[in-house]
Amino acid sequence: MFDRFYQVYDGSNYFIAYNEKKIANDNIKAIVESPIFLFISAFAYFFASWCCGITIKFHVMLFVPVLIIAVSYIAYRQVIPYIRLSFSRVRVFSLIYYAVVFLSVGFTEACRRPEKLSVVIALGIFIISTVYLDYFLRMFFYKISLATVFILIDIVIKRSRVVLEDTVLLVFTIVISSICYYVVMRSLTDNSEVTRDLEKKSKVDLLTGLLNKQSFEERSKEYIMARSPKAKATLFVFDFDDFKYVNEDHGHQIGDEALKRFGSILREYFHPSDVLGRVGGDKFMVLVMGEMPESFIEKRCKNILSDLKKMRIEDAEDFSCSIGICEDNNSRSYDELKEIAGRALFEAKERGKGCFIVKHG
């Protein structure tokens, strides 16, 4: 049971992390449409009261939360253009807005009916859970904070017996809303398309589309351990030369574009069955299983170095990299191949960079 809960929790974190922009826009849309929801809710309340023969006494205090909500809504609409592209900013302003809405209405309810159980904050927690999507722990602590603030207000206004009833209701509401969150996220993460997408993104370097370091190492070790005795394996290590100066002189945006294009160059010269990965900031590795003539290695490396040198991004040009290569027919492990290729890369750097060195395992 706990394993399943953790899988859903972990899957929900992946889902939100890789869909932050869409979720932020959905959360903004929910608040933009909130006046319609509040109007419908108020109409339903008054209609139900009329049907049940309940007399509703209007009081000037009822206009206080309406005014507060209106001002908060207008303020939120004003900041939308500045927060739209930031999930964290949308979170801050959205949760402040919900807190103001429900605490103001809850305070009014407590003042007008100090002898009765308060339901507005409990209802608000359910509404927030329905219309606002965020990381589970953040929302859990937010709900606790919202309930705590209201209980402090309750203590000042109501008798201890009613405060206790409100506290029990809010605790129950937080628990039930958390279970509802679990059910919703389980449905999302169990969707095969979403699951496959999350698994793919968790294994891929988002900038280049190649495998990330962990996935590259896992797959390379799997291939190397499964090879037949004396079967050949060739490990390439590519490392940009003086890449920090690209970022310093031209900016990280140019640097990122250079890395992205280099990933495309590697895809062009290696087969889809080869293992390609970005294993560091400006370091790439490729594992090729099977026979490959040394003349073919030389031609491939020269072409890659040539394409890299011809590459131009705005005013940035003359890119280069050093290449260390390990060829092995002796059934060495991945870590041994990596160490040998690393020594070859070091020699290439020492020889003046922009070249390649081949070592045999």
DOGUKOL-32420 format. One record per residue (C-alpha): residue number from 0; residue in one letter; z, y, x. Coordinates in Angstrom, 1 decimal. Layout:
NUM	A	Z	Y	X
...
END
This chain:
0	M	0.0	0.0	0.0
1	F	1.0	2.4	2.7
2	D	-2.2	1.5	4.7
3	R	-4.3	2.4	1.7
4	F	-2.4	5.6	1.1
5	Y	-3.0	6.6	4.8
6	Q	-6.7	5.7	4.5
7	V	-7.1	8.0	1.5
8	Y	-5.1	10.7	3.2
9	D	-7.1	10.5	6.4
10	G	-10.4	10.3	4.4
11	S	-9.4	13.4	2.4
12	N	-8.8	15.3	5.6
13	Y	-12.3	14.3	6.9
14	F	-13.9	15.2	3.5
15	I	-12.3	18.7	3.5
16	A	-12.9	19.4	7.2
17	Y	-16.6	18.7	6.9
18	N	-17.1	20.5	3.6
19	E	-14.9	23.5	4.2
20	K	-17.7	26.0	3.4
21	K	-18.6	24.4	0.1
22	I	-15.0	24.0	-0.9
23	A	-14.2	27.6	0.0
24	N	-17.0	28.7	-2.3
25	D	-15.8	26.4	-5.1
26	N	-12.3	27.8	-4.7
27	I	-13.6	31.4	-4.9
28	K	-15.7	30.5	-8.0
29	A	-12.6	29.0	-9.7
30	I	-10.7	32.3	-9.3
31	V	-13.7	34.4	-10.3
32	E	-13.9	32.4	-13.6
33	S	-10.1	32.5	-14.1
34	P	-10.1	35.4	-16.6
35	I	-12.2	33.2	-19.0
36	F	-9.8	30.3	-18.5
37	L	-6.8	32.6	-19.2
38	F	-8.4	34.1	-22.2
39	I	-9.2	30.6	-23.7
40	S	-5.7	29.4	-22.9
41	A	-4.1	32.5	-24.6
42	F	-6.4	32.0	-27.6
43	A	-5.5	28.3	-27.9
44	Y	-1.8	29.2	-27.7
45	F	-1.9	31.8	-30.4
46	F	-4.1	29.6	-32.6
47	A	-1.8	26.6	-32.2
48	S	1.2	28.8	-33.0
49	W	-0.5	30.1	-36.2
50	C	-1.4	26.6	-37.3
51	C	2.2	25.5	-36.8
52	G	3.6	28.6	-38.6
53	I	5.3	29.9	-35.5
54	T	5.9	33.6	-35.5
55	I	5.1	35.2	-32.2
56	K	7.0	38.4	-31.5
57	F	5.1	40.8	-29.3
58	H	7.1	42.7	-26.6
59	V	6.2	45.4	-24.2
60	M	7.2	43.1	-21.4
61	L	4.3	40.8	-22.2
62	F	1.9	43.5	-20.9
63	V	3.6	43.5	-17.4
64	P	2.1	40.1	-16.2
65	V	-1.2	41.1	-17.8
66	L	-1.3	44.2	-15.7
67	I	-0.2	42.4	-12.6
68	I	-2.9	39.7	-13.0
69	A	-5.6	42.3	-13.7
70	V	-4.7	44.3	-10.5
71	S	-4.5	41.1	-8.5
72	Y	-7.9	39.9	-9.8
73	I	-9.6	43.2	-9.0
74	A	-8.1	43.2	-5.5
75	Y	-9.3	39.6	-5.0
76	R	-12.8	40.5	-6.1
77	Q	-12.9	43.3	-3.6
78	V	-12.0	41.1	-0.6
79	I	-14.4	38.2	-1.5
80	P	-17.3	39.5	0.7
81	Y	-14.9	39.6	3.7
82	I	-13.3	36.2	3.2
83	R	-16.2	34.1	1.9
84	L	-17.2	32.6	5.3
85	S	-13.6	31.7	6.4
86	F	-11.9	28.7	4.7
87	S	-8.5	29.8	6.1
88	R	-8.9	33.3	4.6
89	V	-10.0	32.0	1.3
90	R	-6.9	29.8	1.3
91	V	-4.5	32.7	2.0
92	F	-5.9	35.1	-0.6
93	S	-6.4	32.3	-3.2
94	L	-2.9	31.0	-2.9
95	I	-1.4	34.5	-3.0
96	Y	-3.4	35.2	-6.2
97	Y	-2.2	32.0	-7.9
98	A	1.4	32.7	-6.9
99	V	1.2	36.2	-8.3
100	V	-0.3	35.0	-11.6
101	F	2.1	32.2	-12.3
102	L	5.3	33.8	-10.9
103	S	4.7	37.0	-13.0
104	V	4.1	35.0	-16.2
105	G	6.9	32.6	-15.3
106	F	9.3	35.6	-14.7
107	T	8.3	37.1	-18.1
108	E	8.9	33.7	-19.8
109	A	12.3	33.4	-18.2
110	C	13.4	36.9	-19.2
111	R	12.3	36.5	-22.8
112	R	13.6	33.0	-23.3
113	P	16.6	32.6	-20.9
114	E	18.1	29.8	-23.0
115	K	14.9	27.7	-23.0
116	L	13.2	25.4	-20.6
117	S	10.4	27.2	-18.6
118	V	7.0	25.5	-18.6
119	V	4.7	28.1	-17.1
120	I	5.3	27.3	-13.4
121	A	5.0	23.6	-14.1
122	L	1.8	24.2	-15.9
123	G	0.6	26.4	-13.1
124	I	1.2	23.7	-10.5
125	F	-1.0	21.3	-12.5
126	I	-3.7	24.0	-12.9
127	I	-3.7	24.8	-9.2
128	S	-4.0	21.0	-8.4
129	T	-7.0	20.9	-10.7
130	V	-9.0	23.9	-9.7
131	Y	-8.0	24.5	-6.1
132	L	-8.9	21.9	-3.4
133	D	-7.2	21.9	0.0
134	Y	-5.4	19.7	2.5
135	F	-2.7	17.5	0.9
136	L	0.3	18.6	3.1
137	R	-0.6	22.3	2.8
138	M	-0.7	22.1	-1.0
139	F	2.4	20.0	-1.1
140	F	4.5	22.5	0.8
141	Y	2.9	25.4	-1.2
142	K	3.9	23.8	-4.5
143	I	7.5	23.4	-3.2
144	S	7.6	27.0	-2.0
145	L	6.3	28.2	-5.4
146	A	8.9	26.1	-7.3
147	T	11.7	27.3	-4.9
148	V	10.9	31.0	-5.5
149	F	10.9	30.4	-9.3
150	I	14.2	28.5	-9.2
151	L	15.8	31.5	-7.3
152	I	14.6	33.7	-10.1
153	D	15.9	31.3	-12.6
154	I	19.4	31.3	-11.0
155	V	19.6	35.0	-11.6
156	I	18.4	35.0	-15.2
157	K	19.5	31.7	-16.7
158	R	22.6	29.5	-17.2
159	S	23.2	26.7	-14.7
160	R	22.3	24.0	-17.3
161	V	18.9	25.5	-18.0
162	V	18.3	26.0	-14.3
163	L	18.9	22.3	-13.7
164	E	16.5	21.4	-16.4
165	D	13.8	23.7	-14.9
166	T	14.4	22.2	-11.4
167	V	14.1	18.6	-12.7
168	L	10.8	19.5	-14.5
169	L	9.4	21.2	-11.4
170	V	10.3	18.2	-9.1
171	F	8.7	15.9	-11.6
172	T	5.6	18.1	-11.8
173	I	5.2	18.2	-8.0
174	V	5.4	14.4	-7.8
175	I	2.9	13.8	-10.6
176	S	0.4	16.4	-9.3
177	S	0.6	14.8	-5.9
178	I	-0.2	11.4	-7.4
179	C	-3.1	13.0	-9.3
180	Y	-4.4	14.5	-5.9
181	Y	-4.2	11.0	-4.5
182	V	-6.3	9.6	-7.4
183	V	-8.9	12.3	-7.1
184	M	-9.3	12.0	-3.3
185	R	-9.4	8.2	-3.6
186	S	-12.3	8.5	-6.0
187	L	-14.1	10.9	-3.6
188	T	-13.5	8.9	-0.4
189	D	-14.3	5.6	-2.1
190	N	-17.8	6.9	-2.9
191	S	-20.0	5.0	-0.6
192	E	-22.3	7.9	0.2
193	V	-19.3	10.2	1.1
194	T	-17.7	7.4	3.1
195	R	-20.8	6.8	5.1
196	D	-21.3	10.5	5.7
197	L	-17.7	10.9	6.9
198	E	-17.9	7.9	9.2
199	K	-21.2	9.2	10.7
200	K	-19.7	12.7	11.3
201	S	-16.6	11.3	12.8
202	K	-18.7	9.5	15.5
203	V	-21.2	12.2	16.2
204	D	-21.1	15.4	18.2
205	L	-21.8	18.0	15.6
206	L	-23.6	20.4	18.0
207	T	-26.2	18.0	19.4
208	G	-26.2	15.1	16.9
209	L	-25.6	12.6	19.8
210	L	-22.6	10.3	19.9
211	N	-19.3	11.9	20.8
212	K	-17.3	10.7	23.8
213	Q	-15.1	8.2	22.0
214	S	-18.0	6.7	20.1
215	F	-20.3	6.6	23.2
216	E	-17.7	4.7	25.2
217	E	-16.9	2.3	22.4
218	R	-20.5	1.4	21.9
219	S	-21.3	1.2	25.6
220	K	-18.4	-1.2	26.2
221	E	-19.5	-3.3	23.3
222	Y	-23.1	-3.5	24.6
223	I	-22.0	-4.2	28.2
224	M	-19.5	-6.9	27.3
225	A	-22.1	-8.6	25.1
226	R	-24.9	-8.7	27.8
227	S	-26.0	-12.0	29.4
228	P	-24.9	-12.7	33.0
229	K	-27.1	-10.8	35.5
230	A	-28.7	-8.8	32.7
231	K	-29.5	-5.3	33.8
232	A	-27.6	-2.2	32.6
233	T	-28.4	1.4	33.7
234	L	-26.0	4.3	33.1
235	F	-27.2	7.9	33.4
236	V	-24.8	10.8	33.8
237	F	-26.3	14.3	33.2
238	D	-24.3	17.4	34.1
239	F	-25.5	21.0	33.7
240	D	-25.5	23.1	36.9
241	D	-23.4	26.3	36.9
242	F	-23.2	26.1	33.1
243	K	-20.1	28.4	32.9
244	Y	-22.3	31.3	34.1
245	V	-24.7	30.7	31.2
246	N	-21.8	31.3	28.8
247	E	-20.4	34.2	30.8
248	D	-23.8	36.0	31.3
249	H	-25.5	35.2	28.0
250	G	-22.8	34.2	25.6
251	H	-21.6	31.0	24.0
252	Q	-24.3	31.1	21.4
253	I	-27.0	30.8	24.0
254	G	-24.9	28.1	25.7
255	D	-24.6	26.1	22.5
256	E	-28.4	26.4	21.9
257	A	-29.1	25.1	25.4
258	L	-26.9	22.1	24.9
259	K	-28.5	21.4	21.5
260	R	-32.0	21.6	23.1
261	F	-31.0	19.3	25.9
262	G	-29.9	16.7	23.4
263	S	-33.4	16.9	21.9
264	I	-34.9	16.4	25.4
265	L	-32.9	13.3	25.9
266	R	-33.9	11.9	22.5
267	E	-37.6	12.5	23.5
268	Y	-37.3	10.5	26.8
269	F	-35.0	7.6	25.7
270	H	-35.5	4.9	23.1
271	P	-33.6	4.9	19.8
272	S	-32.0	1.6	20.9
273	D	-30.5	3.3	24.0
274	V	-26.9	4.8	23.7
275	L	-27.0	8.6	24.0
276	G	-23.8	10.7	23.9
277	R	-22.4	14.1	24.8
278	V	-19.1	13.2	26.6
279	G	-17.9	16.6	27.6
280	G	-18.7	20.3	27.4
281	D	-21.9	20.2	29.3
282	K	-21.9	16.5	30.3
283	F	-24.2	13.9	28.7
284	M	-24.5	10.1	29.3
285	V	-27.1	7.5	28.4
286	L	-26.8	3.7	28.6
287	V	-30.0	1.7	28.9
288	M	-29.8	-2.1	28.5
289	G	-32.5	-4.3	30.0
290	E	-35.0	-4.1	32.9
291	M	-36.3	-0.7	33.9
292	P	-38.4	-0.2	37.1
293	E	-36.9	2.4	39.5
294	S	-40.3	4.2	39.5
295	F	-39.8	4.6	35.8
296	I	-36.3	6.0	36.3
297	E	-37.7	8.5	38.9
298	K	-40.5	9.7	36.5
299	R	-38.2	10.0	33.6
300	C	-35.6	12.1	35.5
301	K	-38.3	14.4	37.0
302	N	-39.7	15.0	33.5
303	I	-36.3	15.8	32.1
304	L	-35.5	18.2	35.0
305	S	-39.0	19.8	34.5
306	D	-38.5	20.3	30.8
307	L	-35.0	21.8	31.4
308	K	-36.4	24.2	33.9
309	K	-39.1	25.4	31.6
310	M	-36.7	25.9	28.8
311	R	-36.1	29.6	27.8
312	I	-33.6	30.9	25.2
313	E	-34.0	34.6	24.7
314	D	-33.4	36.0	28.2
315	A	-31.8	32.9	29.6
316	E	-34.0	30.6	31.8
317	D	-34.1	28.4	34.9
318	F	-31.7	25.8	33.5
319	S	-31.0	22.8	35.6
320	C	-28.8	19.7	35.8
321	S	-27.7	17.1	38.2
322	I	-28.1	13.4	37.4
323	G	-26.1	10.4	38.7
324	I	-27.4	6.9	37.9
325	C	-25.9	3.5	38.3
326	E	-28.2	0.4	38.1
327	D	-26.2	-2.9	37.7
328	N	-27.2	-6.5	37.7
329	N	-23.7	-7.8	38.6
330	S	-22.1	-7.8	35.2
331	R	-19.8	-4.8	36.1
332	S	-17.7	-3.3	33.4
333	Y	-18.4	0.1	31.7
334	D	-15.6	1.8	33.7
335	E	-17.1	0.5	37.0
336	L	-20.6	1.7	36.0
337	K	-19.1	5.1	35.1
338	E	-17.3	5.4	38.4
339	I	-20.5	4.5	40.4
340	A	-22.6	6.9	38.4
341	G	-20.0	9.6	38.8
342	R	-20.2	9.2	42.6
343	A	-24.0	9.5	42.4
344	L	-23.6	12.6	40.3
345	F	-21.2	14.1	42.9
346	E	-23.8	13.4	45.7
347	A	-26.5	15.1	43.6
348	K	-24.3	18.2	43.3
349	E	-23.7	18.1	47.0
350	R	-27.4	17.9	47.8
351	G	-28.1	21.2	46.1
352	K	-28.1	20.4	42.4
353	G	-31.1	20.0	40.2
354	C	-31.8	16.5	41.5
355	F	-30.9	12.9	40.8
356	I	-29.3	10.1	42.8
357	V	-29.5	6.3	42.0
358	K	-26.8	3.9	43.1
359	H	-26.8	0.1	42.7
360	G	-23.8	-1.7	41.3
END
